[in-house]
């Protein structure tokens, strides 16, 4: 019982994540060009024909740049909320677009993709958990705060892509204008290295085998800083730094524990950074 995962690119220059089984796969976001997605899948010895759908987290260019071309060329369905579709100005055929709602699972072959809302400065942002073969993989990037939504799902994952966007000292002492610094570190921006580490230390499930640290800033972070921070925290979870310039290796995520399903009603609220899963 396993899934295969890889980051094809992760950063403000483009984001795209592959999760699949032996027969089918999905892409979470398509922020690099169709050509680059094809090239990187080929280098990983993965067939684009295995990809059965693209799920879009929000409308920022580093998440949607290649979506329209990819969908058109390979006739892929794109799962996207109506507000994100409108604000992203994506040129997609109507018969290729499918809406999703928070906590309503979408079945793609033997994969299940479940979205949930998050804090980010976009019109209708969502994160995702992809499940199959008894394995759950979370994609937690572009999140301003580790709200109850994020925590509840992180606790269920055998592997996760987790944002570690910036080093707090580098951001504070860097050349960005104050308004941009506040946008990044505000509650609707990105997670810092420290915030990512705290989430991992406080809420990592014992069966989490792989953690991909993702969406590192070029100007306010460095892979060696992140690697040093997470080095030695645990010998039970392999730590991988997702590159902003190339794909990671393909990782085989196996079932190593039984997560408790997250239960929630369809109507959810992000008010005050809290979520009552049963209200």
C-alpha positions in Angstrom: 0.0 0.0 0.0 1.8 3.1 -1.2 1.8 6.4 -3.2 4.5 8.0 -5.2 5.2 11.7 -4.8 7.5 14.4 -6.1 7.8 18.1 -6.2 8.3 19.3 -9.8 9.0 22.8 -8.7 8.4 24.8 -5.5 8.8 28.5 -5.0 7.6 31.9 -6.0 8.8 31.1 -9.6 6.3 28.2 -9.8 4.7 25.4 -7.9 3.7 21.9 -9.0 3.4 18.7 -7.0 2.9 15.1 -8.3 1.0 12.5 -6.3 0.0 9.1 -7.8 -0.3 5.4 -7.6 0.8 2.8 -10.1 -2.0 3.6 -12.6 -3.0 7.3 -12.1 -1.8 10.6 -10.6 -2.9 14.2 -10.0 -1.0 17.4 -10.1 -1.5 20.0 -7.3 -1.1 23.3 -9.1 0.6 24.0 -12.4 2.8 27.0 -11.9 5.5 26.1 -14.3 5.1 25.7 -18.1 3.5 22.7 -19.7 6.9 22.0 -21.4 8.8 22.0 -18.1 6.2 19.8 -16.4 6.6 17.3 -19.3 10.4 17.4 -19.1 10.5 16.9 -15.4 8.1 14.1 -15.4 10.1 12.4 -18.1 13.3 12.8 -16.1 11.5 11.0 -13.2 10.5 8.3 -15.7 6.8 9.2 -15.2 4.3 9.3 -18.0 2.2 12.4 -18.4 -0.6 9.9 -19.4 -0.8 8.9 -15.8 -1.9 12.4 -14.8 -5.7 12.4 -14.7 -6.4 15.9 -13.3 -5.0 19.1 -12.0 -6.2 20.7 -8.8 -5.7 24.5 -8.3 -5.1 25.9 -4.8 -5.5 29.6 -5.7 -5.1 32.1 -8.5 -1.6 33.5 -8.0 0.6 33.1 -11.1 3.1 30.8 -9.5 0.4 28.3 -9.1 -1.5 28.6 -12.4 1.0 29.6 -15.1 1.0 26.4 -17.0 -2.5 25.1 -16.2 -4.3 26.2 -19.3 -1.7 24.9 -21.7 -1.4 21.6 -19.9 -5.1 21.1 -19.8 -5.5 21.9 -23.5 -2.6 19.8 -24.7 -3.4 16.7 -22.6 -7.1 17.1 -22.3 -7.0 17.2 -18.5 -9.8 18.2 -16.2 -9.0 21.1 -13.9 -10.6 21.2 -10.5 -10.9 24.8 -9.4 -13.4 26.9 -7.4 -15.4 29.5 -9.3 -13.9 32.5 -7.5 -10.4 31.2 -8.3 -11.3 30.6 -11.9 -12.7 34.2 -12.3 -9.8 35.9 -10.6 -7.1 33.8 -12.3 -8.4 34.7 -15.8 -7.6 31.1 -16.9 -8.5 30.4 -20.5 -10.1 27.0 -19.9 -12.9 25.2 -21.8 -16.1 25.0 -19.8 -16.2 21.2 -20.2 -12.7 20.9 -18.7 -13.4 22.8 -15.5 -14.9 21.2 -12.4 -15.6 22.9 -9.1 -14.8 21.5 -5.7 -15.8 22.4 -2.2 -14.0 22.2 1.1 -14.3 18.7 2.7 -16.1 17.2 -0.3 -13.8 14.4 -1.5 -13.2 14.2 -5.2 -12.5 10.7 -6.6 -9.9 10.4 -9.4 -9.6 6.7 -10.1 -8.3 5.2 -6.9 -7.1 8.5 -5.5 -9.2 10.8 -3.3 -8.5 14.5 -3.2 -10.0 16.5 -0.3 -9.6 20.3 -0.1 -9.9 22.5 2.9 -9.7 26.3 3.3 -6.6 28.1 4.5 -5.4 31.6 5.3 -3.7 33.3 2.3 -4.1 36.5 0.4 -6.1 35.0 -2.4 -9.8 35.1 -3.2 -10.7 31.4 -2.2 -7.5 29.6 -1.3 -7.4 25.9 -0.4 -4.9 23.2 0.6 -5.3 19.5 -0.3 -4.8 16.0 1.1 -4.5 13.2 -1.5 -5.3 9.7 -0.3 -4.9 6.3 -1.8 -3.8 2.8 -0.9 -4.1 3.6 2.8 -1.7 6.6 2.4 -2.4 10.3 2.9 -0.2 13.1 1.5 -0.8 16.7 2.4 0.1 19.8 0.4 0.4 22.7 2.9 2.0 25.7 1.2 1.0 29.4 0.9 -0.5 29.4 4.4 -0.3 32.5 6.6 -0.8 30.7 9.8 -1.0 27.1 11.2 -4.8 27.3 11.8 -6.9 24.4 13.1 -7.6 23.3 9.5 -3.9 22.8 8.8 -3.1 21.2 12.1 -6.0 18.7 11.9 -4.9 17.5 8.4 -1.2 17.6 9.1 -1.8 15.1 11.9 -3.2 12.6 9.4 -0.4 12.6 6.8 2.2 9.9 6.0 4.0 12.6 4.0 3.5 16.3 3.6 4.7 19.3 1.6 5.1 22.0 4.2 5.9 25.6 3.5 9.1 27.0 5.0 9.1 30.3 3.1 11.3 32.7 5.0 13.9 33.1 7.7 12.6 35.8 10.0 15.9 37.6 10.5 16.6 37.7 6.7 13.1 39.1 6.0 13.4 41.7 8.7 16.9 42.9 7.6 16.3 42.5 3.9 15.5 45.1 1.2 11.8 44.4 0.8 9.6 47.4 1.6 7.9 47.3 5.0 4.5 46.7 3.3 5.7 43.6 1.5 7.4 42.3 4.7 4.2 42.7 6.6 2.3 40.9 3.8 4.6 38.0 3.9 4.7 37.5 7.7 1.1 38.5 8.3 -1.6 36.1 8.9 -2.5 35.8 5.2 1.0 35.4 3.8 3.5 32.6 4.3 4.9 30.4 7.0 8.4 31.1 8.3 11.0 28.4 9.0 10.3 28.7 12.7 6.5 28.3 12.3 7.0 25.3 10.1 9.3 23.7 12.6 6.9 24.4 15.4 4.0 22.8 13.4 6.3 19.7 12.7 7.5 19.3 16.3 4.1 19.8 17.9 1.8 17.9 15.5 3.9 15.4 13.5 2.1 12.0 13.6 4.4 9.1 14.5 3.7 7.5 11.1 4.9 10.5 9.0 7.8 9.1 7.0 8.6 12.1 4.7 8.5 15.9 5.1 9.1 18.1 2.0 10.0 21.6 3.0 8.6 23.8 0.3 8.1 27.2 -1.2 11.5 28.6 0.0 12.0 32.3 -0.7 15.0 33.1 -3.0 15.6 36.4 -1.2 14.7 35.7 2.4 15.7 32.1 2.9 18.3 29.5 1.9 18.2 25.7 1.7 21.2 25.3 4.1 19.3 27.4 6.7 16.3 25.2 6.5 18.4 22.0 6.4 20.3 23.1 9.5 17.1 24.0 11.4 15.4 20.7 10.8 18.6 18.5 11.0 18.5 16.2 14.0 14.9 16.9 15.0 13.9 13.3 14.3 15.3 10.2 12.8 11.8 8.9 12.0 10.9 11.3 9.2 13.1 11.9 6.2 13.5 15.7 5.5 13.6 16.8 1.8 14.2 20.4 0.6 12.0 21.0 -2.4 13.9 23.0 -5.0 12.7 26.2 -6.7 14.8 25.2 -9.8 14.3 21.5 -10.4 12.3 18.4 -9.5 13.0 16.3 -6.4 13.5 12.6 -6.7 10.4 10.4 -6.8 9.6 9.1 -3.3 7.7 6.0 -2.4 5.4 6.7 0.5 4.2 3.5 2.3 1.4 2.9 4.7 3.0 3.0 8.2 0.1 3.7 10.4 -3.6 4.3 10.5 -4.6 8.0 10.6 -7.9 8.9 12.2 -10.2 10.4 9.5 -10.9 14.1 9.8 -14.6 14.7 10.1 -16.2 18.0 9.4 -19.4 19.4 8.0 -19.3 21.1 4.7 -19.8 24.6 6.1 -16.5 25.7 7.7 -15.2 29.0 9.0 -11.7 30.5 9.2 -12.8 33.1 11.7 -10.3 33.9 14.4 -7.9 31.2 13.0 -10.0 28.5 14.5 -12.1 25.6 13.3 -14.7 23.6 15.2 -14.6 20.3 13.3 -18.0 19.3 14.6 -20.0 22.6 14.7 
